Amino acid sequence: MSDTAPLVVVVSGPSGAGKSTVLSRVLGETDRLRFSVSHTSRAPRPGERDGVDYHFVTAAEFHRLRAEGRFLEWAEVHGDLKGTGCGEYERADRDQVDLLLDLDVQGAAQLRLKFPDAVTAFILPPSWARPWPGVWPTPLRRPGSIVSTNTSSSTTTWNAVFPA
């Protein structure tokens, strides 16, 4: 991991792809890597804890924070507002750790504009053989493999990870 500014690692993918499993393993096996806790306007689900799973705020509070420029990225996802607070990166920088973010593709694209050196991974479930024709140059790989693509230097580069 980095010795200067925090390395930003962004993981994205559809619900049920195995992101939580991958993130949990990475966090358990990697020193100096912190999970970024996002803000959301949705209500907590049973068992979720404020400040651990999300920072739960009202839609009005979310809009206020956004208007004040307090998010690195934000998006409306399935009718709820979600965003990464600037404080997450600031704390990682202060504590000299790298930052792991679980984001939807909208938020990931915004973050790449602010952190062009961010490492990005798109987690795909093994059931997705070729989700986007022309994007992944090869058919689905065996579980545990990684497929990389880079369409041009001006676009986001994604690494597709197929969890084992």
Steps between C-alpha positions, in 0.01 A plus 500: 500500500605862464751690714375849409147602403243225547454260213133495406364153419150493351294182477174496310260242366139387500318389812574135576830491310704420809638848577449465875684168502792641299517820707487314828786273396712786366451701820583197711822430312630851434669735746453877475177476302181657632145449378324824414160534667256671262212733578149393401153650523332163540388363834723245674419135437481260794846452649661799323684748719541872441864589440593135437288385207398849383465852629120518499367851427173648383462604137500864614827450691652322200407789270648749749828307514508479120435873463790567740733289282548238769488196269776356283225338294128446525218340305137405519484121508166317498327814628743557787783753522847359566835674520854488633580776744822695453581418861556134410795591277625764744506247788679243282759764409546604864532136614727409206279217376353424160128519433269225371164609361196294397322720244237480229629569149380865508699575815800306374508705178485826700776384732726410206478863383631618839749214548624395154751261659231315692499124471161380377348153502162394366379181667293273277306195613607173336161483326582800277656355188518819292304779665595770252587394145817666382616606847653176629722358230469140616223276629449451870814373669508227762417613857789680665634652179544867413430658162633849422386741235605851395304653216714815481717715722216749543249252641472304819694175516319219678624165620229236511539256784313171500487384864587136563 
